[in-house]
Amino acid sequence: MLNGASCGLITHLAGSAPSGIVDRVSTPDVPIPPAPEDLRGLARGLHQVVDLAERTLSDEAGPSPVGRRIMAHLDCELADVVPVTERFPLWEHVNVQRGVDAYLAAHGGSEGWIGLAGGYHQPHENLLSLVNSAPMSRLSAANYGTAPVGPDENTEVVALGLTLAAAPDGTPVVIGIRAEQDFSPVYTGLELMAADRTAAIDTRDEIDRLIRVHNVYRGQVLSFSESEHYGNELVSFLPRPAVTAEDVILPEGVLATIEGHVVGVADWSQDLLSAGQHLKRGLLLYGPPGTGKTHTVRYLMRRQSDSTVILLTGTSIRFIDRAAALARRLQPSIVVLEDVDLVGMDRDFTPDSNPLLFSLLEAMDGVGADADVTFVLTTNRADILELALADRPGRVDLAVEIPRPDAVCRERLLRLYARHLAVEADLAHVVASTAGVTASFIKEMIRRTVLVSLRAGERPPVLRGSHFAEVLAEMGGEHNALTRSLLGAPAASEPGGQQAADREPVQHPRPWPVHPRG
């Protein structure tokens, strides 16, 4: 039922409406549709009704329950409250929570979290504007969600809530957290409210410091990927590989060279800085597919167990700016960019249509020479990257070829992949029969040989010479040419095939043009 004021307002609106609407209402037997300008006038009038109703209810009700709690805590009117806000990527939500929790533990905040209830939250509104909206600020429990803190562990985080606390100097403040993930842009918001702006800023700065100290990503293995909504980046935890030096089969001296560049610099970081030398380094591992570049990277991840590792593959390399900034914040760290040749020259992944490789090189340079950050790039096509790297010297300090295994390495690989199996075969003959293949090929050959033994009824399986011969004949057949290519094994007539594979074992990393740091 409408009261007198409402009827008067509607009468006023009807009187001010375009005459066409009044005429059509008074003559219902004439079905003439309203003109667009008539509908716009009616919509404006209805908007005035709703706006007046909301303002009238708000004036009558006064401050909301949440507003009254905030006013009592800050000892001021809501109109005098100063908000200070900061936005973070959505994947930083857990770190914001940890920073706030650490702050509350140090500066008090035992009353717990309170929520806002009663309506729809606009994505552009800050928490203070929600508190000022009476229909939307009834007291309720805070909204919670979960966020990962490791590969297999989650924790509870506040998705929308406020808590009463004090600034570092004891001035009352209100701390709010809001996670916006239903509208673009998605973000995690940290909002401070106080009667004094300085108190809010000081509280924010201290929480920011604690976010860095208690960052959950420190010392973890992480990957960047694109979210399903709005194309934003996500950060995921990965288990740290358990690859040991015995699992990495490379020509003599190669792994030691790689370790010296990555681990050696880290071990002498403070002495190098004292001597005026840079810590940031770039390592390029290049060679045919399947030779062990990724396996070597996994060993470095395990070897540097205290380092933060950030893995970028495929199109996720476009998040290199975010990854580089995170690596600097969480140093010592390693940023791994796998198969950069596949997307490095693609212009589709950068807003300014520059090749992604250029963005990568700029991000590497922007980290700063004093940062204990290692960039590890892997590629099957060093020739694609050479010109770009030569034009921007200093991004890569060491390039190491990971070649197809020679006879010595092939025997070591056979023994590695068959170390838990019974072997009754002439390994020298198998080694000679696999000239030119890759580590991936040998690993797959062992698996197929086990299957042959199992099909022959052998439990446990036994790797016999006849089984190897059957598998090699199958994998060497014409119908398996693509399989051999996918496993990194060239045809016999190609470079690195049968003839090239029987060369003398490589004793040292073969050089690839590297230019001195500019």
N, C-alpha and C positions, 0 to 999 in steps of 0.2 A: 504494500500500500504506500502511495506517495504522500508525503506531508505537504503542508502549504508552500514551503519554500521550494520544494521540488516541482510542484505543479506550476508555481509562478515562473520558475526557470524555464520549464518546458514551454509554457505559454509565451514567454519572452523569445525563446528560440524559434517557436513556430511563427511568431509575428515577424521575426527578422529573417526567416527563411525566404528563398525565392518564391515569387508568387505562383510559379508553375506548380510547385509542390502542393500549395494550399488548394489550388484549383482542382488538381487531380484527386486529392483526398475528398473534396466535397462532391465530386461527381464520379463515384466508383463504377457507374455503368459505362464509363468511357475508358477502356483499358489501354491507356497511352503510357508507354514505359518512360521513366524519368530520364532526363538528359544527364550526361556525365557531370556537367557543372552543378546540377541539382544534388547529385549524390555526394559530390565533394563538399558542398555546403552543409549537407546533413551530417557527414562524417566529422566535419569541424565542430559542429554543434554538439554531437555526442561526445567528442573528445573533451570539450569544455565541461560537460556534465561530470564525466569521470574524474577529471582533474580537480574540479571543485569538491566533489565528494571525498576524494583522498585527502585534500588539504583540510577539509572540515573535520574529518575523523581524526586526523593527526593532531590538529589544534585542540580538539576536545580530549584526546587521550593523553597528550603530553609525551614526554620521553618514554621510549619503550623500556621494558624490563632490563634488557641488555644495556640500553643507554643509561639507565639509572645506576646500574652497577659500575659502569665506566666513570660516570660523573662522580660517584661517591669515592671511587678509588683515586681519581686524578684531582678531586676537589676543584672542579671547574665545570662550566656549562659545556654541552656538546659543541656549541658554536665556537668555543675557544680551544677545542682539541686540535692539535697539529699532527697530521699523519706524515710519516716518512716511509716510503715504500721502496722495495728492491725486488726485481724479477730475476729468476734463475731459469735455466733450461729445466724441463720437467724431470729429466733424469738426475738432477741435483736435489730432488725432493728429500731423499734420505739424508743427505748431508746437511741440508737446512734443518731438518729435525734433530740431527745429532748436535749441531751447533747450538740450537735453542735449548735442548736438554742440558747440555754442558753449562750453558749460561744460567739456567734456572737453578742448577745444582750449586752454582757458586754465588748467586745473588738472590736466591729466594724465589718462590713461586709455588707455594705448597697448596694453593686453593684448587689446583687442577685446571682443566680446560673446559670452557663453556662454548656452546654452539649457537647458531642463528637458525631459526625455523620460521616457517609461515608463508613461504612463497618461492617464486622463481628468481634466481640470482642472475643478474645480467653479467656477462663476461667482462665488460669494461668497468664495472663498479669496483671500487675498493671497499675494504671492510667497514670503514667509517661511514660511507654512504649507505651501506646496508644497515648499519646500526641506526642511522637517522631515519630509515624507512620503517615506520611503526608496524605495518602489516607483515614485515619480513624479519622482525627482530625479536621474536618471542624467545625466552630462555629455553634452551634444550641442551642435550648432550652434544659434544663435538662430534663431527663426522670423522671417521678413521678409515684408513686403507692400509695396504701392505706394500712394502718395497724390498727388493733383494739387497742383501748385504754380503753375499758370497754366491758361489756357484749353486749351492743347495740350501741356502738359509735366507729367511725373510724376517722382517721386523715390522712393527706397527708404526704408522706415521699419521699425523693429523692432516686430514684433507681440507677441513674447514673448521677453524676454531680460534678462540681468544683465551689468553691467560693473563692474570694480573701479576705484575712483577715490579721490580725497581731498577732504575738506571744504576750504572756503576757508582754514582755519587749518592745513591739512596733516593733520588727523586722518583715518585710513582710513574710507571709506564705500563702500557698494555702491549702485549706481543701477540700478533696474529699470524697464522699460516693459512694459505689458501692454494690449493692445487687446481688449476683450470685445465681440464683435458677433454672437454666436450666441444669447445669452440676454438677456432684459430685466431690468434696464435695460442698454442698451449704453453703453459709456464707454471712455475712454482713461485708464489708471491710471499715475501716476508714483509709484514707491515708493523710499524711501531707507532703508538699513539701516546702523546704526552701533552701536558699544558705548556711545556717548554721545548722548543725545537732542538736545543742543544742536548737535552736529555735523551730525546729520541735518536738523534744522530750518534751520540756516544754509545747507546745501547746497540744500535745497528752495527757500528764498527767493531764492537767487542764480539758480537755474534759472528760477524764475518771472519774475524780472527780464529774463533773457535771452530768454524766450519772448515777452515784450512787445517787446523791441528787435528781434528777428528775425522778427516775425510775418509770415508769407507773404501774408496777406490785405491788408496795408497797401498803399494806392494801387491796389488792384484793383477791378474791377467784379464784384460778387457777387450771387447770388440764394439765397434760402432756399426750401426745398421740403420736403415730407414724405417720409420714407424708406418703403420697402415693408415694413420690419420694425418692429413695435412703435410706429409712429407718431412716431418721433423725427425731429428736423429734420436736414436735410442742407444743406451750403453748397457751391455750385458756382461756378466761375469763368465769366464771360462776357467776350467780347471788348469792348473799349471802342469805342463807336460813332465813326464818322468824319464826323459831321454838322457842317458848317460854318455860319457865320452866313448865307451866301448860300443855303443849303439851307432856311432857315426863313423862310417867307413869312407875315408877320403885319402887321396895320395899323401904320402909322408910330408909333414910340414905345413899342410894347408890348414888344418884345424888349429894348430899352434899360432899361425899367423892371424887367423880370425880372432882367437881368444886374446891375443896380445893387443889387438886394436880395441876390442870392446871391453874386456875385463881388465886388461893392464892399465888402461887410462883411468878406470874407476878406482882401482887399487891405489893409485898415486894422485888422486884428484886434488887434494889440498896442496901437495908439493908442486904440482903443475901450475895451479893458480898462483901460488907464491912466486913461482918463476915467471909469471906473466904469460903462461901458455893457455890456450883454449881447451875446454873440455868437450864441447859438442863435437860429435864425429858422425861421419856418414860412411856406411859400408854397403857396397853393391856386390851381391852374389849373382853370378850369371853363368849360363850354361844350358845345355839341352834339357828338355822336360824329363823329369824322372830321375835326375842324377843325385838328388839329395839336398837341394837348396832349402826346401821347407823343413826337412829333417834337421838340418844344421841350425836353422832358426829355432826350432823347438829345443834343441840342446842349449842354445844361448838363453832361452827363457828359463830353463831349469838351473843353468849355471849361475845366472844372476837372480837368485831366489828372493833377494830383498828389493829388487827393482820393480817398478810399475811397468807393465807391458801393455801397449795399446796396439791392437791388430786391426789393420784396414785391408780389405780385399775387395776387388771389383769396384763397383760404383760407390762403395762406402769411402773410397779415397777422397771423394768430394768433401768429406767432413774433416779434411786435414787441418784446417785452421783450428777447429775445436779440439782436435786431438793434440796438436802441437801445444796449444795453450795449457791443456790438462797435463801434458807430459812435463812442461816446465814447472807447473805448480806442484807436481808430485815426484819430482826428481829425487833420486836417480831413476831414470826411466828409459825404456826402449820403445820406439815407434816402428812397427813392422808394416811395410807396404809391399804386399805380395803381387807378383805379376803386373808390375806397373806398365809394362809395354802394352797390355791389353786395353787399357783405358787412358794411358798417359797422354796420347795425342788426340783424344776424342774431345770435341768442342761442345758436346751435348750436356755436359755435367757442370758447366760453370755459367753463372748468369751473364758474364761479360763476353762469352763465346771464345775465351782464350783456351788453349789446350790445358787439360787438367794438370799436365806435368809442370807447366809454368806456375800454377797455383801451389803445387807441391814444393817446388824449389823456393818460392817466396816464403812459404810457411817454415821451411827448414832454416832459412836465413833469419827469419824473425824470432826464432827461439832465443838467440843470443849465444855468443861464443862461450860465456862463463857457465852455461847450463850443463849439468851432467846428464845429457840426453844423447842417446844413440839412435840414429835413423838407419834402419836396415831395409834395403830395397832388394827385391829379387826380380829377375827377368829371364826370359828365354831368348830375348832379342836385344842384346846389348847395343847393336848397331842403331836401333831406333832411338836409344837414349843418349848416345855418345855426343851428338852435336849439341843437344840441349844442355848436357852437363858441361861440355867444353866451353860453351858460351857463358856459363855461370860457375866459374871455378870455385872450389872450396866447399861445395855442398857434399861431395863425396870425396873422402880422403883415401879410401882403399877400395879397390875393385879386385875380386878374387873369382877366378873361374872354378866352377865345380864341374869337372869333365866327366865323360863316361868312364866307368871304372876300367882300369887296366887289368891284366891277368892277376896280379897280386891282390888287388881290391876285390875282384870277382870271387876269388877263393875265400877271402875274409867275409864277403857278403853271404856266400853259400853256408859257411859255418855259423854265421850269425843267425840267419833265418831258419836253420835246421838244428839249432843248438839243443832243442828239447826233443829231437826225433832220432830214431835209429837210422843210420846211414850205412848201406852196404853197396857202395858204388865207387868207382874211380873218379874222385873229384877232379883230378888233373884233366881227365877226358871231358868232364862236364864244363870245366873252365875253358878249355880250348873250343868247345862247341858253342860257347856263348859270347864269342868275341864281338864287341861293338854294342852290346846291350846295356841297359841301364839298371840301376838298383831296383827300380819299380818292376822291370821285366823279371829280374831274378826272384823277387819276392812272389810275384804271381806264378812263376814257374814252380817254386816250391809248393805253393798251395795246390796247384793242379797235380803235381806228383803225389802229394798226400791223398788226393781224391782217387787217383789211379790205384794206389795201394789199397785203399778202403774198398773200392769196387772189386778188387781181387780177393777180398775176404780177409785181409790182414788186419788183425786187431792185437796190439796197437799197430799203426801203419809203419812200414819200413820203406825207406827211399832207396830203391834198387836202380842199378844202371839201366835195366830194361825199361823201368818206369820213366826215368829221365829221357831216354831215347824216344819213347812214345810221345811224351809231352812236347819235346823239342820239335819232333816231326809235325805234330799238330800245329804248334805255334808258328812254325816256319812255313806252313802251307800258304798257297796263294790266297785262299779265302780268309786268311787271318792277317792280311797285309795292313788293314786299318787298325786292328788290335795292336800289332807291333808298333805302329806309328803312335797310337795313343799311349803306349807304355814307354815311348821314347827311344825305341830301337830303330835305327835307320836300315834301309835296304843295303845289301852287301856292296852295291856299286856307289853308294853315297859316301861323302866324307864322314869318317868316323865309323865306317862299316867294317867288314871283315879285315880288309887290308890295313886300315888305319888302327884298328883295335889291338893289333899285335905289336905295336911299338913298345919301346922300353918304358918301364914305369916312370911316371912323372914324380920327381923328387920335391919340387917346389911349386908354388902357385905360379901359373903362367901370367905374365903381366897383361894388363889392359890399360889403355892410355888414361892416365890420371893427371890432372893439372894441379899445380900447387895452389894453396889457398891464397886468394887475393887480399 
